[in-house]
Amino acid sequence: MGSKSSRAKRKPQPHEEAIEKLRAHYLLGPVAHTLTFYPSARAGRAQVSPKAYCQLEGSGTVIFNEELKLSTSQWLGVFALIALVYAVGGPRRLPVPSLTSDLAAQIAALHWWHQLKVGELPEHIELPPEILQWGRQPIELIATRLRSEPPNEVLDGDWTLTRSPEALMRTAAEVPAIAYRQPVDHEQLFAQALVDNAKRALQLQHEASHPVRPGHDPNSTGAKAKRWLISHYPLLGSLLTSFELVEDADICERLGIHIAAIQVGIGEIYLNPRRQLGLEQAKFVLAHEILHAGLNHASRRQGRDPYLWNVACDFVINDWLVSMNLGMPPDSGLLFDEELRGLPAEHIYLKLAADLRIRRKLTTLRGDDVDILDERPGRFFTDREEFCRRALLQGLDYSQATGRGLLPAGLIEDIRTLNQPAIPWQAKLAEWIQERFPVPERRRSWARPSRRQSTTPETPRPRFVEPEEERMTRTFGVIVDSSASMDRADLGKALGAIVAYSQAQAVKQVRLVYCDAQPYDEGYVQVESLASRVRVRGRGGTVLQAAVNLLQGQKDFAKECPILIITDGFCEPDLQVVHDHAFLLSTGMRLPFATRKPVFQMS
């Protein structure tokens, strides 16, 4: 009992400490772990000469002379040199036993040791710098040079690990059964260690210059799920790479995020780490949120109730993800109904809106609020959504081209439909004007002055005239939002389009009203001068209702005349217009209310 405890408390020998340090080295450790170190007395071998440090046998057996009086640092240097002999491929790539092979392998190993400086070598293990540079070459070429032009400094074996011409490397056939090992590719282990170390150095350099923000853990479950989706689902991969994953409990608490949410405009997906989702659940949640972005659910809301629209989109997305067997739904926040499978979000929204009591029973991944955090999209948001739409389409094309599994037909149809080229707003505006003001048929009139030909002056002939009764109704009102938020370029495009299409339909004049905080009635304005001579007034806040009331109250403005309202959407949510009307919105903007009237979006 006492002898066991004394052995346990025995101080490690210098060579034992050196072996442990070598196996912990960041580059030589992987090679050292495959080597077996035997003291010569334990190996039962008498071939290691008293001056030699070691002999290498087989594919990884090192028999060393433990009788040598070396410090831990010196043993570490010697063992590091031995590991480098294996790392450069000496026993595997050169014929053994051979003095030339031993010298070539040790020259290459010594060159590497001077680069790494692991431990310290005894003073006699040294070569002139010009010969040490041979170590840059492949060991086969070094062996060839040694045979053709052997330097005296190298042939003197005192600098080697055996300190004599005695063989260092022996074949496995000469090794006793106790020392036999399966072959190991030490070169590959060393090369992989070099690659891993280079990657680690680059990562540390990147982290030093780009401090990691809170909530950005590359080893978190969410980050692993994101990497898995990128590598396994090309449909979502190209889109996911453009979004940053934020796993910050404080941010999620401040935004009221129960499980997850997405903000398309700034390209962030929020995942609440306090929910402690599993890997499969994180895959499901991330795929759910990224489909919100790719399918443009924020801009497709178009005045609908935000929460009910979000819920309707959740039903559709969850149906697809369940069909694809992608991940596992979280314990709460799953909206899935067999009766709603296959229905588009627009139809599901109508069903939900018909029974508002159901709202209390439905929760999104955010909780009791929408998990699409973009409240008022702008121009940048429109560009971002266009990018998401294209990325999802490219992912779909790649997924189908490479046969990466089946996808729900509804999802494919939704992606294809979103990427159909939209009808330009100018064409829609022209159609709206054409429907309300068809080109009038000219009628013949015999009233004076009638046209007479010089050849037959006695014969009266009719002339073509436009119907007088249509003159008062062949006009429409134009309300221009001239508040400070309106872009002058948008105003120019809108007025220019109105001029072009009105002239094409023979509309001579329009009733123009500018408004910001108050309306400014410009009266009837000739169409051709609308874009060039009319001075824009206002540039304050926006109150459209006052302008609408002013226009509808004019006695010389017929009830049949439609009204075109040009605005950026920053107006009253309860705007009331009695006349037939339409809206022309700035790029990326939308109305704060739902309407069945035409809405034209400038681009």
C-alpha positions as CSV (number, residue, x, y, z in Angstrom):
1,M,0.0,0.0,0.0
2,G,2.8,2.3,0.9
3,S,4.8,1.5,-2.3
4,K,1.8,2.5,-4.4
5,S,1.3,5.8,-2.7
6,S,5.0,6.6,-3.0
7,R,4.9,5.9,-6.7
8,A,1.9,8.1,-7.1
9,K,3.7,10.9,-5.4
10,R,7.0,10.3,-7.3
11,K,8.3,13.4,-9.0
12,P,8.1,13.0,-12.8
13,Q,11.4,12.4,-14.6
14,P,12.6,15.2,-17.0
15,H,11.9,13.0,-20.1
16,E,8.3,12.3,-18.7
17,E,7.6,16.0,-18.3
18,A,9.0,16.6,-21.8
19,I,6.7,14.0,-23.4
20,E,3.7,15.6,-21.7
21,K,4.6,19.1,-22.9
22,L,5.2,17.8,-26.5
23,R,1.8,16.2,-26.6
24,A,0.3,19.5,-25.5
25,H,2.0,21.5,-28.3
26,Y,-0.3,23.2,-30.7
27,L,1.5,21.9,-33.8
28,L,3.5,18.8,-32.8
29,G,0.9,17.5,-30.3
30,P,-1.2,15.6,-32.9
31,V,2.0,13.8,-34.2
32,A,3.3,13.2,-30.7
33,H,0.1,11.5,-29.6
34,T,0.6,8.8,-32.2
35,L,4.1,8.0,-31.0
36,T,5.0,5.6,-28.3
37,F,8.1,6.4,-26.2
38,Y,9.9,3.5,-24.6
39,P,13.0,3.8,-22.4
40,S,15.7,1.5,-23.8
41,A,15.8,-0.5,-20.5
42,R,12.0,-1.1,-20.6
43,A,12.0,-2.0,-24.3
44,G,14.5,-4.7,-23.6
45,R,16.8,-3.5,-26.4
46,A,20.5,-3.2,-26.2
47,Q,21.1,-1.6,-29.6
48,V,20.8,2.1,-28.4
49,S,24.4,3.1,-28.0
50,P,25.4,5.0,-24.8
51,K,25.9,8.3,-26.7
52,A,22.8,8.0,-28.9
53,Y,19.5,9.7,-28.0
54,C,17.1,7.3,-29.6
55,Q,16.2,4.9,-32.4
56,L,13.0,5.0,-34.4
57,E,11.3,1.7,-35.1
58,G,8.4,1.0,-37.3
59,S,5.6,3.5,-37.8
60,G,5.7,5.3,-34.5
61,T,7.9,3.6,-31.8
62,V,10.6,5.7,-30.2
63,I,13.2,3.9,-28.0
64,F,15.2,6.6,-26.2
65,N,18.2,6.5,-23.9
66,E,16.9,7.5,-20.5
67,E,20.4,7.3,-19.0
68,L,21.4,10.6,-20.6
69,K,21.5,13.5,-18.2
70,L,19.3,16.1,-20.0
71,S,17.1,18.8,-18.6
72,T,13.3,18.8,-19.3
73,S,13.8,21.6,-21.9
74,Q,16.6,19.6,-23.7
75,W,14.5,16.4,-23.7
76,L,11.6,18.5,-25.1
77,G,13.9,19.7,-27.9
78,V,15.1,16.2,-28.7
79,F,11.6,14.7,-28.7
80,A,10.3,17.6,-30.9
81,L,13.1,16.8,-33.4
82,I,12.0,13.2,-33.4
83,A,8.4,14.2,-33.9
84,L,9.5,16.3,-36.9
85,V,11.4,13.4,-38.4
86,Y,8.0,11.6,-38.6
87,A,6.1,14.8,-39.6
88,V,8.3,15.3,-42.7
89,G,7.6,11.7,-43.7
90,G,11.1,10.2,-43.1
91,P,10.2,6.6,-42.2
92,R,7.4,6.5,-44.9
93,R,8.9,8.2,-47.9
94,L,12.6,7.1,-47.7
95,P,14.1,3.6,-47.8
96,V,15.2,2.4,-44.3
97,P,17.6,1.5,-42.8
98,S,19.8,3.9,-44.7
99,L,22.4,6.4,-43.6
100,T,21.4,8.8,-46.4
101,S,17.7,8.6,-45.5
102,D,18.5,9.3,-41.8
103,L,20.6,12.3,-42.7
104,A,18.0,13.7,-45.2
105,A,15.1,13.3,-42.7
106,Q,17.1,14.9,-39.9
107,I,18.2,17.9,-42.1
108,A,14.5,18.6,-42.9
109,A,13.4,18.1,-39.3
110,L,16.2,20.4,-38.0
111,H,15.1,23.1,-40.5
112,W,11.5,22.9,-39.1
113,W,12.8,22.9,-35.5
114,H,14.6,26.2,-36.0
115,Q,11.2,27.6,-37.3
116,L,9.3,26.4,-34.2
117,K,11.9,26.5,-31.5
118,V,10.3,23.8,-29.3
119,G,12.5,23.3,-26.2
120,E,16.2,23.5,-26.7
121,L,18.7,21.2,-28.5
122,P,22.1,20.1,-27.2
123,E,24.8,22.3,-28.6
124,H,26.3,19.7,-31.0
125,I,23.0,19.2,-32.9
126,E,23.7,22.1,-35.3
127,L,24.5,22.6,-39.0
128,P,25.8,25.5,-41.1
129,P,23.1,27.8,-42.3
130,E,23.7,27.0,-46.0
131,I,23.2,23.3,-45.4
132,L,20.2,23.9,-43.1
133,Q,18.5,25.6,-46.0
134,W,18.3,22.3,-47.7
135,G,15.5,21.5,-45.3
136,R,13.2,23.7,-47.5
137,Q,13.3,21.0,-50.2
138,P,11.4,17.7,-50.3
139,I,13.3,15.0,-48.4
140,E,13.7,12.8,-51.5
141,L,15.6,15.7,-53.2
142,I,17.7,16.2,-50.0
143,A,18.7,12.5,-50.2
144,T,19.6,12.8,-53.8
145,R,21.9,15.8,-53.1
146,L,23.5,13.9,-50.2
147,R,24.4,11.1,-52.6
148,S,25.7,13.4,-55.3
149,E,27.5,16.0,-53.2
150,P,27.8,14.9,-49.6
151,P,29.2,17.7,-47.4
152,N,31.7,16.7,-44.8
153,E,29.8,18.5,-42.0
154,V,26.8,16.2,-42.7
155,L,28.6,13.0,-43.0
156,D,30.1,13.6,-39.5
157,G,27.3,12.0,-37.6
158,D,28.0,13.7,-34.3
159,W,25.2,16.3,-35.0
160,T,22.5,13.5,-35.4
161,L,20.2,11.9,-32.9
162,T,22.4,8.8,-32.9
163,R,25.7,10.8,-32.8
164,S,27.2,8.2,-35.1
165,P,26.7,6.6,-38.5
166,E,24.5,4.1,-36.8
167,A,20.9,3.8,-38.3
168,L,18.3,6.0,-36.8
169,M,15.2,4.7,-38.6
170,R,14.5,0.9,-38.7
171,T,11.8,-1.0,-40.5
172,A,8.8,-2.5,-38.8
173,A,9.9,-6.0,-39.7
174,E,12.8,-5.7,-37.3
175,V,10.6,-4.5,-34.4
176,P,9.5,-6.9,-31.7
177,A,5.8,-7.6,-31.3
178,I,5.6,-5.4,-28.2
179,A,6.5,-2.3,-30.3
180,Y,4.5,-2.9,-33.5
181,R,1.9,-0.2,-34.4
182,Q,-0.5,0.3,-37.3
183,P,0.8,2.8,-39.9
184,V,-0.1,6.4,-39.3
185,D,0.1,9.3,-41.8
186,H,2.1,11.7,-39.7
187,E,2.6,14.1,-42.6
188,Q,-1.2,14.5,-42.9
189,L,-1.5,15.1,-39.1
190,F,1.2,17.7,-39.2
191,A,-0.3,19.4,-42.3
192,Q,-3.7,19.5,-40.7
193,A,-2.3,21.0,-37.5
194,L,-0.6,23.8,-39.6
195,V,-3.9,24.5,-41.3
196,D,-5.9,24.6,-38.1
197,N,-3.3,26.9,-36.5
198,A,-3.5,29.3,-39.5
199,K,-7.3,29.3,-39.2
200,R,-7.0,30.0,-35.5
201,A,-4.6,32.8,-36.1
202,L,-6.8,34.4,-38.7
203,Q,-9.8,34.1,-36.4
204,L,-8.0,35.7,-33.5
205,Q,-6.9,38.5,-35.8
206,H,-10.4,39.0,-37.0
207,E,-11.8,39.0,-33.4
208,A,-9.2,41.5,-32.4
209,S,-10.2,43.9,-35.2
210,H,-13.9,43.1,-35.1
211,P,-15.0,42.8,-31.4
212,V,-17.8,40.3,-31.0
213,R,-21.1,42.0,-30.2
214,P,-23.2,40.7,-27.4
215,G,-25.6,38.1,-28.6
216,H,-23.3,36.8,-31.4
217,D,-21.9,33.4,-30.2
218,P,-20.6,31.3,-33.2
219,N,-21.0,28.2,-31.1
220,S,-24.6,28.7,-29.9
221,T,-27.4,26.4,-30.9
222,G,-28.9,29.1,-33.2
223,A,-25.6,29.6,-35.0
224,K,-25.2,25.9,-35.5
225,A,-28.8,25.7,-36.9
226,K,-28.0,28.6,-39.2
227,R,-24.9,26.9,-40.6
228,W,-26.8,23.7,-41.0
229,L,-29.5,25.4,-43.0
230,I,-27.0,27.2,-45.2
231,S,-25.1,23.9,-46.0
232,H,-28.2,21.6,-46.4
233,Y,-31.0,23.8,-47.7
234,P,-29.9,25.9,-50.8
235,L,-33.4,27.2,-50.9
236,L,-32.8,29.2,-47.7
237,G,-29.0,29.3,-47.6
238,S,-28.4,32.2,-50.0
239,L,-30.9,34.3,-48.1
240,L,-29.7,33.3,-44.6
241,T,-26.2,34.3,-45.3
242,S,-27.3,38.0,-45.6
243,F,-28.9,38.1,-42.2
244,E,-27.2,38.4,-38.9
245,L,-28.3,36.3,-36.0
246,V,-28.7,38.1,-32.7
247,E,-29.1,36.1,-29.5
248,D,-29.2,38.7,-26.8
249,A,-31.6,38.2,-23.9
250,D,-31.7,41.9,-23.1
251,I,-32.6,42.9,-26.6
252,C,-35.3,40.3,-26.8
253,E,-36.8,41.4,-23.5
254,R,-36.7,45.0,-24.7
255,L,-38.5,44.2,-27.9
256,G,-40.9,41.8,-26.3
257,I,-39.7,38.7,-28.2
258,H,-40.8,35.5,-26.7
259,I,-39.0,33.1,-29.1
260,A,-37.9,34.8,-32.3
261,A,-38.5,37.8,-34.7
262,I,-37.0,39.3,-37.8
263,Q,-36.3,42.8,-39.0
264,V,-35.8,42.8,-42.7
265,G,-34.7,46.4,-43.1
266,I,-31.5,46.0,-41.1
267,G,-31.0,42.3,-41.8
268,E,-31.3,40.8,-38.3
269,I,-33.0,37.7,-36.9
270,Y,-33.6,37.7,-33.2
271,L,-33.5,34.5,-31.2
272,N,-34.3,34.5,-27.4
273,P,-31.5,32.5,-25.7
274,R,-33.6,32.1,-22.6
275,R,-36.0,29.8,-24.5
276,Q,-33.1,27.3,-24.8
277,L,-34.3,25.8,-28.0
278,G,-32.9,22.5,-29.2
279,L,-31.0,22.3,-32.5
280,E,-34.0,20.9,-34.5
281,Q,-36.3,23.6,-33.0
282,A,-33.8,26.3,-33.9
283,K,-33.7,25.1,-37.5
284,F,-37.5,25.3,-37.7
285,V,-37.6,28.8,-36.1
286,L,-34.9,30.2,-38.4
287,A,-36.5,28.8,-41.5
288,H,-39.8,30.3,-40.4
289,E,-38.4,33.8,-39.9
290,I,-36.3,33.8,-43.1
291,L,-39.4,32.8,-45.2
292,H,-41.1,35.9,-43.9
293,A,-38.4,38.0,-45.4
294,G,-38.1,36.0,-48.7
295,L,-41.8,36.1,-49.3
296,N,-42.1,39.9,-48.6
297,H,-44.8,39.4,-46.0
298,A,-44.2,42.9,-44.6
299,S,-44.9,44.8,-47.8
300,R,-47.7,42.4,-48.8
301,R,-49.7,43.4,-45.8
302,Q,-51.1,46.5,-47.6
303,G,-53.2,48.1,-44.9
304,R,-54.4,44.8,-43.3
305,D,-54.4,44.3,-39.5
306,P,-50.7,43.7,-38.8
307,Y,-51.3,41.0,-36.2
308,L,-53.9,39.0,-38.1
309,W,-51.8,39.2,-41.3
310,N,-48.8,37.9,-39.4
311,V,-50.8,35.1,-38.0
312,A,-52.2,34.2,-41.5
313,C,-48.6,34.1,-42.9
314,D,-47.5,31.9,-39.9
315,F,-50.2,29.4,-40.7
316,V,-48.9,29.2,-44.3
317,I,-45.2,29.0,-43.5
318,N,-45.7,26.4,-40.7
319,D,-47.7,24.2,-43.1
320,W,-44.8,24.2,-45.6
321,L,-42.2,23.5,-42.9
322,V,-44.1,20.6,-41.5
323,S,-44.6,19.2,-45.0
324,M,-40.8,19.5,-45.6
325,N,-40.1,17.9,-42.3
326,L,-37.6,20.7,-41.6
327,G,-36.6,20.7,-37.9
328,M,-39.1,20.5,-35.0
329,P,-41.6,23.2,-34.0
330,P,-41.0,24.9,-30.6
331,D,-43.2,23.9,-27.7
332,S,-45.2,27.1,-28.0
333,G,-45.9,29.6,-30.8
334,L,-46.8,27.0,-33.5
335,L,-49.8,28.1,-35.6
336,F,-50.9,25.0,-37.6
337,D,-54.4,24.0,-38.6
338,E,-55.3,21.1,-40.9
339,E,-58.4,22.9,-42.2
340,L,-56.2,25.8,-43.4
341,R,-53.6,23.7,-45.3
342,G,-53.1,24.8,-48.8
343,L,-54.8,28.1,-48.5
344,P,-52.9,31.4,-49.3
345,A,-52.3,33.9,-46.6
346,E,-54.9,36.3,-48.1
347,H,-57.7,33.7,-47.7
348,I,-56.7,32.8,-44.2
349,Y,-56.6,36.4,-43.2
350,L,-60.3,36.8,-44.3
351,K,-61.3,33.8,-42.2
352,L,-59.5,35.2,-39.2
353,A,-60.9,38.7,-39.7
354,A,-64.4,37.3,-39.7
355,D,-64.0,36.0,-36.1
356,L,-62.0,38.5,-34.1
357,R,-62.5,36.4,-30.9
358,I,-60.0,34.0,-32.2
359,R,-57.3,36.6,-31.9
360,R,-57.0,35.9,-28.1
361,K,-56.1,32.3,-28.8
362,L,-53.4,32.9,-31.4
363,T,-49.7,33.7,-30.6
364,T,-46.8,34.2,-33.0
365,L,-43.1,33.3,-32.3
366,R,-42.8,36.8,-30.8
367,G,-45.7,36.3,-28.5
368,D,-48.7,38.5,-28.5
369,D,-47.3,40.8,-31.2
370,V,-46.0,40.6,-34.8
371,D,-42.7,38.9,-35.3
372,I,-42.0,41.0,-38.5
373,L,-40.6,44.1,-36.8
374,D,-40.5,46.4,-39.8
375,E,-43.4,48.9,-39.1
376,R,-43.0,51.6,-41.7
377,P,-41.0,50.3,-44.7
378,G,-39.2,52.9,-46.8
379,R,-37.1,53.0,-49.9
380,F,-34.2,51.1,-48.4
381,F,-36.6,48.5,-47.2
382,T,-38.0,48.1,-50.7
383,D,-34.5,47.5,-52.0
384,R,-33.9,45.0,-49.2
385,E,-37.1,43.1,-49.9
386,E,-36.2,42.9,-53.6
387,F,-32.8,41.4,-52.7
388,C,-34.6,38.9,-50.4
389,R,-37.0,38.0,-53.2
390,R,-34.2,37.4,-55.7
391,A,-32.1,35.4,-53.2
392,L,-35.0,33.1,-52.5
393,L,-35.7,32.6,-56.2
394,Q,-32.0,31.8,-56.8
395,G,-32.1,29.3,-53.9
396,L,-35.2,27.7,-55.4
397,D,-33.5,27.4,-58.9
398,Y,-30.4,25.8,-57.4
399,S,-32.4,23.5,-55.2
400,Q,-34.4,22.2,-58.2
401,A,-31.4,22.0,-60.5
402,T,-29.4,19.9,-58.1
403,G,-32.3,17.7,-57.0
404,R,-32.1,18.7,-53.3
405,G,-35.4,17.3,-52.2
406,L,-39.0,18.0,-52.9
407,L,-40.7,21.3,-51.9
408,P,-44.4,22.1,-51.3
409,A,-46.2,23.2,-54.5
410,G,-47.6,26.2,-52.7
411,L,-44.2,27.5,-51.7
412,I,-42.8,27.1,-55.2
413,E,-45.9,28.9,-56.6
414,D,-45.5,31.7,-54.1
415,I,-41.9,32.3,-54.9
416,R,-42.4,32.2,-58.6
417,T,-45.4,34.6,-58.4
418,L,-43.5,37.1,-56.3
419,N,-40.7,37.2,-58.9
420,Q,-43.0,37.9,-61.9
421,P,-42.2,41.3,-63.4
422,A,-44.6,43.8,-61.9
423,I,-46.8,46.0,-64.2
424,P,-45.2,49.4,-64.2
425,W,-47.1,52.0,-62.2
426,Q,-47.1,54.3,-65.3
427,A,-49.1,51.7,-67.2
428,K,-51.6,51.3,-64.3
429,L,-52.0,55.0,-64.0
430,A,-52.5,55.3,-67.8
431,E,-55.2,52.6,-67.7
432,W,-57.0,54.4,-64.8
433,I,-57.1,57.6,-66.8
434,Q,-58.2,55.8,-70.0
435,E,-61.1,54.0,-68.2
436,R,-62.4,57.3,-66.9
437,F,-61.7,59.5,-69.9
438,P,-62.0,57.6,-73.1
439,V,-61.1,59.6,-76.2
440,P,-64.4,61.4,-77.2
441,E,-65.8,60.7,-80.6
442,R,-65.8,63.8,-82.7
443,R,-69.3,64.8,-84.1
444,R,-70.1,66.7,-87.3
445,S,-71.7,70.1,-86.8
446,W,-73.5,72.2,-89.4
447,A,-73.4,75.3,-87.2
448,R,-71.5,78.3,-88.5
449,P,-68.8,78.7,-89.4
450,S,-69.1,75.6,-91.7
451,R,-66.3,74.5,-93.9
452,R,-66.7,75.2,-97.6
453,Q,-64.4,74.1,-100.4
454,S,-63.2,76.6,-103.0
455,T,-64.2,74.4,-105.9
456,T,-67.8,74.2,-104.7
457,P,-68.4,77.3,-102.5
458,E,-72.1,76.9,-102.8
459,T,-72.0,73.5,-101.0
460,P,-71.9,73.7,-97.2
461,R,-69.9,71.1,-95.4
462,P,-69.9,70.0,-91.8
463,R,-67.0,70.4,-89.4
464,F,-65.9,68.1,-86.6
465,V,-66.5,69.4,-83.0
466,E,-66.0,67.9,-79.5
467,P,-69.2,67.4,-77.5
468,E,-69.9,70.5,-75.5
469,E,-71.7,68.6,-72.7
470,E,-68.5,66.7,-71.8
471,R,-66.4,69.7,-71.3
472,M,-67.4,70.3,-67.7
473,T,-66.9,66.6,-66.6
474,R,-63.8,65.8,-68.7
475,T,-61.5,66.7,-65.9
476,F,-60.3,65.3,-62.6
477,G,-58.9,66.6,-59.4
478,V,-55.2,66.2,-58.4
479,I,-54.3,66.6,-54.7
480,V,-50.6,66.9,-54.3
481,D,-49.0,66.2,-50.9
482,S,-46.4,69.0,-50.7
483,S,-45.3,68.2,-47.1
484,A,-41.6,68.2,-46.2
485,S,-41.5,64.4,-46.3
486,M,-42.3,64.2,-50.0
487,D,-39.4,63.8,-52.4
488,R,-39.2,66.4,-55.2
489,A,-38.1,63.7,-57.6
490,D,-41.3,61.7,-56.9
491,L,-43.4,64.8,-57.4
492,G,-41.8,65.5,-60.7
493,K,-42.3,61.9,-61.9
494,A,-45.9,61.9,-60.8
495,L,-46.9,65.2,-62.4
496,G,-45.0,64.3,-65.6
497,A,-46.9,61.0,-65.9
498,I,-50.2,62.8,-65.3
499,V,-49.5,65.3,-68.1
500,A,-48.5,62.6,-70.6
501,Y,-51.5,60.4,-70.0
502,S,-54.0,63.2,-69.7
503,Q,-53.0,64.7,-73.0
504,A,-53.3,61.3,-74.6
505,Q,-56.9,61.1,-73.5
506,A,-57.7,64.7,-74.5
507,V,-58.1,65.9,-71.0
508,K,-57.5,69.7,-71.3
509,Q,-57.3,70.8,-67.7
510,V,-57.3,69.4,-64.1
511,R,-58.3,70.9,-60.8
512,L,-55.2,71.2,-58.7
513,V,-54.9,71.4,-54.9
514,Y,-51.6,71.4,-53.0
515,C,-51.7,70.6,-49.3
516,D,-49.5,70.2,-46.3
517,A,-50.9,71.4,-43.0
518,Q,-53.6,73.3,-45.0
519,P,-54.8,73.1,-48.6
520,Y,-53.8,75.5,-51.4
521,D,-56.4,75.6,-54.3
522,E,-54.7,76.4,-57.6
523,G,-58.0,76.2,-59.5
524,Y,-58.2,74.6,-63.0
525,V,-54.8,74.3,-64.5
526,Q,-54.0,73.5,-68.2
527,V,-52.5,70.0,-68.4
528,E,-49.5,71.0,-70.5
529,S,-48.4,73.6,-67.9
530,L,-49.0,71.3,-64.9
531,A,-45.4,70.1,-64.6
532,S,-43.5,73.2,-65.7
533,R,-45.3,76.3,-64.5
534,V,-47.1,75.4,-61.4
535,R,-45.3,76.4,-58.2
536,V,-45.3,73.8,-55.4
537,R,-46.6,75.3,-52.2
538,G,-46.5,74.1,-48.6
539,R,-43.7,71.7,-47.5
540,G,-45.1,71.5,-43.9
541,G,-47.0,68.7,-42.3
542,T,-49.7,66.6,-44.0
543,V,-53.5,66.9,-43.6
544,L,-55.1,65.4,-46.7
545,Q,-58.7,65.5,-45.4
546,A,-58.8,69.3,-45.6
547,A,-57.8,69.2,-49.3
548,V,-60.4,66.5,-50.1
549,N,-63.1,68.5,-48.4
550,L,-62.1,71.7,-50.3
551,L,-62.2,69.9,-53.6
552,Q,-65.4,68.1,-53.0
553,G,-67.1,71.3,-51.9
554,Q,-66.5,73.2,-55.0
555,K,-69.6,73.9,-57.1
556,D,-67.6,73.9,-60.4
557,F,-66.2,70.5,-59.6
558,A,-68.8,67.8,-60.7
559,K,-69.5,64.8,-58.6
560,E,-68.6,62.6,-61.5
561,C,-65.0,63.9,-61.6
562,P,-62.5,61.5,-60.0
563,I,-59.7,62.5,-57.7
564,L,-56.0,61.4,-57.9
565,I,-54.2,61.8,-54.6
566,I,-50.3,61.9,-54.7
567,T,-48.8,61.3,-51.3
568,D,-46.1,59.4,-49.4
569,G,-48.6,57.8,-47.0
570,F,-47.9,59.9,-44.0
571,C,-51.5,61.1,-43.6
572,E,-54.6,60.5,-41.5
573,P,-55.6,56.9,-41.0
574,D,-59.3,57.8,-41.3
575,L,-59.2,59.7,-44.6
576,Q,-62.7,59.9,-46.2
577,V,-63.2,60.5,-49.9
578,V,-66.7,60.5,-51.5
579,H,-65.7,60.9,-55.1
580,D,-64.2,58.1,-57.2
581,H,-60.4,58.3,-56.4
582,A,-57.0,56.6,-56.5
583,F,-53.7,57.0,-54.7
584,L,-50.2,57.5,-56.2
585,L,-47.6,56.6,-53.6
586,S,-43.9,57.4,-53.3
587,T,-41.4,54.6,-53.7
588,G,-41.6,52.0,-50.9
589,M,-44.4,53.7,-49.1
590,R,-47.9,52.5,-48.2
591,L,-51.1,53.9,-46.8
592,P,-51.9,53.7,-43.1
593,F,-55.3,52.2,-43.8
594,A,-56.9,49.6,-46.0
595,T,-58.6,50.6,-49.2
596,R,-60.3,49.0,-52.2
597,K,-59.5,51.9,-54.4
598,P,-56.5,51.7,-56.9
599,V,-53.1,52.3,-55.3
600,F,-50.2,53.0,-57.7
601,Q,-46.7,52.6,-56.3
602,M,-43.9,54.7,-57.9
603,S,-40.6,52.9,-58.5
